[in-house]
């Protein structure tokens, strides 16, 4: 089965539509969204409806959690907290209900899908985990392959013969070798923070073990202008450029 795996769309409809068009050209069997459909970006409701129309299997992100939890919202910085309130007001009743019923994780075949960190955290960052913590995760053997988002930064962590190796993922194909275990951070569709401003997502073939990292261009200026027009903090637009 060939799966498209995307994360952190963050209300960026132009980026999402570009990725959606690319997904449709590849005729994938399934699409999985790792959460944070909303927050920062100007079109949260349109993005949530688009994810639903794409029939994604979706997990809960920390920005969806903040829509319903004051405790989760209070973990955010001041601008993000204010933006979460504004985002909530832009969401329809149907979109709020959808966000409020998302699972924390998915386990499909021998792969685990979660927004932040396995097994079920929407808020823990992968980059904060020591090698010892990663060893504990791999020793638990819930899966041999984990997909996460949250950091907006592409990364591959490999567990091979008891050793941890961290490496950056770049555009193109990579083979995941049998006998190893992996954590894949799929980057961000709507607000990448990896030094490049194209939308990022991953195609994974569970039969061949091959993974393709896709970099998709979109109309960034249009999204930036929408952010300004919403009255959202200018930094949310400037990050895109």
Secondary structure, 3 states (H helix, E strand, C coil): CEEEEECCCCCCHHHHHHHHHHHHHCCCCEEEECCCCCCCCCCHHHHHHHHHHCCCEEECCHHHHHCCCHHHHHCCCHHHHHHHHHHHHHCCHHHHHHHHCCECEEEECCEEEECCECCCECCCCHHHCCHHHHHHHHHHCCCCEEEECCCCCCEEEEEECCEEEEECCCCEEEECCCCCEEEEECCCCCCCCCCCCCEEEEEEECCCCEEEEEEECCCHHHHHHHHHHHCCCHHHHHCCC
